[in-house]
Amino acid sequence: MHAVKYRTMTALADTGLMIWDTLSSGTISNLIDLLNQRKPYQIYVPGEDSNLYYLFTEKYLGPECYQEVFEEAEKRFRTFAKRTSKSEIYEDQTLF
């Protein structure tokens, strides 16, 4: 249930600071969530020389560069949305 933690974290955050291994779809899910909320972010990736490099523009992060990771991140958002909508339906129902 990392999705609830991630959504809460991005909702409470004023800005995002991420170090991304270019493989984790969880980091990209957070990034997408921050972008959807129009919150600023900084994302760094490790270089081959063990230094961290700032990705200063979204063109380096786009789905065309990391298609599989973005697809998994979008899948996670869809799953979270389904779970959220189901729980809202059940919250409206009462026994009486």
N, C-alpha and C positions, 0 to 999 in steps of 0.2 A: 504494500500500500504506500509506496513512495509517492505516488501521484498526489495524494492529499497533502503530504508534507511539502512537496514542491509547489503546488498551487498556493498553499498558505504562505510559504516563504516568499514567493514572488508578489503576492498580494500585499504583504507587510513591508516589503523592501522599497526603498526610495530609488535605488540603483542596483545594478548587478555587476559583480566582479567574478569572472570565471576563468579557470585554467582548464582547457579542454584538450583531451588526448586525441582528438579527431575521430574517436570511435564511439564515445558515449552518447547515446540518444537522449539520456536524461539531461545532460548539459544543454543540448540543443532544445529540448522541451522547455527548459527554463528560459533560454534565450527567446524562443518564439513567444512564450508567455509574457516576458518583459516587453517585447516589441508590440504585442497586441495591446498592452496597457500603456504604450508610448512612454516607457520608462527608459532612462539611459542605461547603458551597459558598457563594460569593457571585457573583452575576451582575449585571452592569450593562448598560444599553442607552443608546445616545445619544438625547438628546432633540432636538426641533426647534430648540432654542436652543443647540445644540452642547455642552451639559452632559451628563454621565453621570448616570444615575439607577439607583439600586439597586432591583432587584426583590426585595422582601423576603418574598414568599410565592409558593408554586407556583401559586396560582390565576391569576396573571398570566402564567404560562408554559405553561399547559395546552394540550393539543392543540386544544381548542375555539378558542383564540386564534390559534394558528399551525399549523393542521392540516397544510398541505403540508410544512412543515419537519419536523414530528414524523413524518409518514409516511415521508419520506426518511431520517430518522435511524433509524427502526425497520427500514427496508429495508436500511440499512447493517449493522445488528446481525445481521439474518438472514443476509446474505451472509458476514459475518465468521464467524458460527457454522458455516455450511456449510463454509467453507474450513478452519476449525479442526478440525472433525470429520473431514474428508477427510485432513488431514495426520496426525491421530492414527492413523487406520487404516493409513496407509502406514508410519508409524514402527514399528508393531507387526510389520510384515512384514520378514522377512529373506530373503536369498538362500539360506541353508542351513537 
